[in-house]
């Protein structure tokens, strides 16, 4: 009973705030370190015209160029071709239309070596084509 009397007579019990403040700062540091900005997807990019820009001539859109990378061959718009022929065709298109207006869709077979895909991407870089889409096919 003597113990109960002492605790009641003491009045207020103080809660140590320094431990709580330490936990709050640790949580703050954790959330600051683990925060990651979301990377916008390339296919969601929207190109808006400048507000002062004059209306440009309407040109017919160039259909996308489909390149297929298979285990033992390359296909340009469905026809089997060698790398040199594909590069010449893309060069011709880039000179006629401009490399910024060409969209290349590279379809890679699941069993195709990665080096074949890299060769196609190197060709697109040499021609200065920037609109690239890479997808896999079975």
Steps between C-alpha positions, in 0.01 A plus 500: 500500500784732566602469135158615377504800727832616369400479135178691562672763703770558240255668266583507129701231329732645237525322164848518347457693173858460378436136397190599302684783327779258403246262347337783306835612358591143406171459315552831325849398386369160386227655285738759353751232401249255356298756302523440128345714230293307254663482157254596226457235234626582152171408333314754715699798380287771340652752264301821516549785253637828624227759562659753261575251225346550160297211369718271295412324182311178551715214378390145470633301792770252414390148592722339763783283374477147636826316554502142623801345668480123475756239611660468155362787292383860493175610339426848369124551459449124486771423243827332599798735451863536597620771738668703225177510298301607805747780570483624141118496509489693827757750368287559191188550711682737736620711207155513339286562807741591779617279787268666752188400303587130480372261763666160520332206672754227575339163572746260657444127513542346844779269381687763297845590636526837668790592274262497201276754672802714586607501135157627392504769770850605390373538144212719621745711697728539196203621295404729795153352547376583848144367493557135590270239649633158598270207570533126529313241301472128533 
